[in-house]
Every structure is written in C-alpha cells, then in structure tokens.
Amino acid sequence: MNEGSLWIILQRMRLPFIVILSTYTIAMTGLLLIPGVDENGNSFQLSIFDAFYFISYTATTIGFGETPFPFTHNQRIWVSVSIYLVVIGWFYSIGTLLSLFQNKVFLSEIAIARFQHFVKNLEENFVIVLGYNETTREIIKRLLAAKMRVVVIEVNQERADYLQLEGFVPHVPILVKDAHNPNALEYAGIKSRYCKGVISIFEDNALNLRITLAAKLLNPKVNVVVKATTVEEAENLRDANADIVDNPFEIIAYQLQMALKAPSLFKLENWLYKTDTLESKTFSIPDTDIIICGYGRLGATIYEMFIKNNITPTVIERNDSRVNTANYAGVNKIIHGSADDHFYLETANIYDAKLIIIVTDDDTINLSILSTVKKMNPKALIIARENEMTDFSIFSQAKIDRLYIPDRILIQKTTNALSNPLGDKLIRMIANKDEAWGHALLVNLVKNLGVNPKTYELDLTEKEAYEIHKYLKNKENTLALGILKLSRRDRNRKNNLLPLLILRENEEILLPTDETLLQINDRILFACDSNAIDDLEYIANNAYEFKYVIFGEEKKLFFR
Amino acid sequence: MNLDKIVAGFFIILAMTLNFGFCYGDALDMNMHSKYELFAAIVVNLIATVLKLGDKTQMGSVLIATSLVANLQLIIAATIWTIFADGETVNPHIFGIIISLSVGALLANITSVLLYVGDTLKSKR
C-alpha cells in the first residue's frame, strides 16, 4: 500500500477511533467505580484489566459472561448502558472502514500504487502507450511480439477494463488517469532508464503537443512518437523535440511517390516494415490520366505529391468548402460534384483513366464510388482508403489494387520506429536514393538471402557484444566488419549476412564494406538468415568462438 | 480561534500532564502512584495520537511518532503491572521498571508538546 491510500485510511478513521476510545473509557470507568461482590459476599473492586477485558469482549459482541464474579444489580444496570454505547461505537468504525473500501478515490489510490509498484520493478525495455483503442491495441500486440514491454495510460475506466479482458502476455499494466497529467507519465515510469519511448497518437493534436512537451521535460532522452495530420502540426511537434512525428497521410503520399519513381525502393521499404516480401508484385503507377476522388487532407497531400512530380491529376470533390480550399491552393482540374455519380465521372474522363484514387473520409461513400468505378472502367488501377479499422474488412474483399488504412500505416510506422530503430533510420536514408541503387540492393538481397530475409540489429556494447567490446577496448586492436560474416563452423566459409547500415555517434555508413573498421558502440543493422544470427550472437559474446573466427584457433585455457 | 486546535492542544497537553502526574513522587513508593492515573494517561495519549493522524506534513509525522513512542512505553508499563499484580508480586524492583518506562513516555510527551508549541508560534494566523 502506498502513502496515498494509507493517509486516506488514517484521515477517515480518525473520528471512529476517537469514538471507540471514548466509549471504552466511559464504560470502563463506570465498571471501576461500581463495587461488586465476590463469591464469599465480600466487597470486590474490578481491576483496570478486568474492566478492559470485559468491555473488549462485550463491545465486539463476543460475550464470554460476567467475570471474574457474577455482577450485582448496580453493575448490570451500568453494563446495559455501556453495551449500547460500545457496540454502537464499534459498529460505527467497522462500517466506516467497509465504506472506505468501496470509496472510488481510495480504490483508485490502491490501483495507482499497484501500477507504480509494477513499473518500478520492471527491468526490461518498455514503452508507454497513451490511450487504449483499436489502433493502440495493434501497436501493443506488435511491440509485445518484438519483445518490448508496454504500460498503458487510459482515462476511461471502461476501455481500461477491455484491456484487462484482452489478457496480453506478458502482462500489460494500465493506469486509469488523464494522459496529459504529468503525474501520470511519472507514475508510468517515464524517468526509468528502461523507458524507451512514449506513443501519443490521439486525434486531438493539441493534446499530442502537450504530451510531447511534458514528456520531453520529464526525460529528454525518451523517444516521443506522435501523430500529426497537417504540416503545421508536424512543425510544432518537431519544435517541441518530438523524435518521430507520424503523419499517416504524408506517409501514404510518400509511398505512392516511391511506387511512382522507384519501385525497388518501395519493395525494400515494405520489407523493412515487414508488410511484404521482396518479391511482391511490382506496383507501378502510371504518369497520366489519374483521378483523385476526395480532396480532404489525404487527397490534398497526394495531389501535392503528383504536382511535385509534374503530373496533374483530376480531382472530384463534392464538399463546397473543400472545393474552395482546392481552388485557393491552385488545383486547376477540379470537378465539383459527387464522385459516385456517372455524370461527374464521365466529365473526369473515367473511361481513359489509368489510376483512380478513392480517398474520401467516409467509408460508405468510398465503397459506393468503388462499385461505380469498377463497372465503368474495370481496367484501371484502384487505390482506396479505409477509415474504420476492423478485423473483417469489406474493402479487402473488393479486389482493390492497393488499400490504405491510415490507422494501420500509423501502427506499422510507430512500432517499427520503436522496436526496430535502425530499420526506421534506413528507410529514411534510402528515401533519396534512385531506382538503380535500389534495384541493385534488391537483386543482391534476393540472390543471397531469398525473398524474405530477416533483419538483425547488433549494438557493440558490453551488454550485447561482450567479446567484441572487450577486444576493441584495447586501442591497438582493430576489427573489420567482414569478420562477423565468418561461419563459426569453418572460418573459410561465410554466412549469409549482409550489413545494411552502421550508425555511429556522428557518422552513418550505408551498405558498409567488409573492410570497414568497427568501433565501440557502433550500431549495425544486418539482413541475414536465422543461422547467421545464431553465429553472430556466439561470435560477439563467446570468447572461444571469437578467437576462432579471428585467429583460426581456439582460445587456450592452460597452455598459452 | 479554531475548535480543532483547542481540542488537539487540550489532549496533547493533558497527555503530558497526566503522564507527569503519574511519575511524580518517590519512584519506589507505590502509594505515591495511582494506577487510575496511568489508565487515564494511556487513554488520553491514545486520543492525542488519533487527533494527530492524517496530517501529512513533516511536523505532523514527527508528532505522531512521539505519540506512538509514549503510547508504547505506557502500555508496556501497564501490561507489566497487570501481569505482576495477578501474582501480587509488585516488588520495588518491578515498580521501578514501571515508573522508568512511564518517565520515558513523559520525555516523548514533552517533545511532542514542545513541537506543538513551536509549530503554533511559527504559524502566522
């Protein structure tokens, strides 16, 4: 029990305690004053202890009888009075104590204490997730799968109960409190050295900003992952030092741009996000005859992207104010009307369209447009947006070429950034490479490692790579990256291991060569198979294996 | 003027005075120490403890601690007296223990009163 709940008990029980004390004293004093008679008829005075004993079992209604000798009439009169006095006092305090255990404040204090106790004893890397809903539920699942622990803060008791029903393994503790309350973040262990990040993806952008500020003040080292849906908000959040700002609309537009300009990079990115293999169907976007249905936040972001690439899509939008925004933004091919109407679609030249992007923020309208468009032009590529994330999706049954669910994008991006930070970094670095570079890497990966290689991250720290760290601590020793590729069964053979990225304090090496010299605290990302991961872990930590791959002989224990 | 303060001050000081009254006199002379006064001292000390509960400040915590010490010593003294009174063997040796325990409690009570007075003087209202 923590301080808070203890103090509540003490404060509430003050009056009951005083009532018990005074009733006991009054009853005992009476018994001490009134003389009794012993078995021989002599006058007998009860001792203080006798009186206390008698009152104690009378007050609690146990009633052992009259001790040490049967009472006289005078004594019995007084006992009748005192029974009512002490029994009522006793019941009053028990009643207060029971009502205390049903008191909401008291119960929440106990829950907070248990939560804090759990977080304090959590000695694994964990992430604080704010708010519990469909999206964060998926995020929690993915983080747990990536061997991260999760603690949740949720303001609504009902939704917190749903989390309990979910039965996550390992246990996910939940705190019922407002997330923007700095205390809540502190209870959730934001100052702990095991806390790797805070995820705040509320719809309310002001709330996201507030949480970012609070989190960064409490622990500047913690990663803050927030959601933004406009460029200005993203700017604000970056100013507040948020580490990862997710804008699902921008991510979608960016992915389309990749598919348009560098399909190989697009495949690599999907593989790094673990949503597809390297062999996925090439999805190439035509550069003419594009129709965008809906000029909301997503539609506008996608439109901007196409304009930047010198492509002018046709936009269909029925909402007046959005049409005004579009006109103001300089959209020249805009049709004011409902996109599921034959007339407007014909105006937009639907029969010649090669790509139709359906991105209104209403799922019913999206479905309606989808069925109309499919009838009028079955050959066109279709990209659609689904807003409600449910387990069973009607959209996925509709044979759409590419389906975007903003919430799901958010989930992939967020979990990837926290559980696979180097992969996230790599995705950002390859963004400005060209198709030729991407194609070369893609071919290399598929040739050596198959269509779905694993990724593995090795930090050259004392904890993760003991032997390498020890070896490199001696300044005279150097170690080339190529050593890590050797098989520990036969050092003349190499494992299937492809280093993708080395991250140092002030240097990032993309696709490092075998000759690259390693440094202490390097963070290396590999693409590899499970056999190579196994070998790498042994070489990094086991003195014998390490000696063998470097010098070709095992470490000798006795004869040096 | 505040009724709460009057009641609390009354019991805290009464706890000390009763305790003093019980200890006062020749330590080995049983006639100079009334068991009823010890009883009263224990009750008033318990009430004073309860009155001090629920104050989360540093001062409040120390006040509770002093009261708990006084209670502990007085209750042990009373228990010893009860045990030996049963066999009617309250000799001067046992009685010396009882009195010294209650003198210890008196020290705790004096500390408590000093703290209480100090806190009152510090208060601006």
Interface residues (C-beta under 8 A of the other chain):
Chain A: W7 L10 Q11 M13 R14 F17 I18 L21 S22 Y24 T25 M28 L32 S47 I48 F49
Chain B: K35 Y36 F39 V43 L46 I47 V50 L51 L53 G54 K56 A78 T82 A85
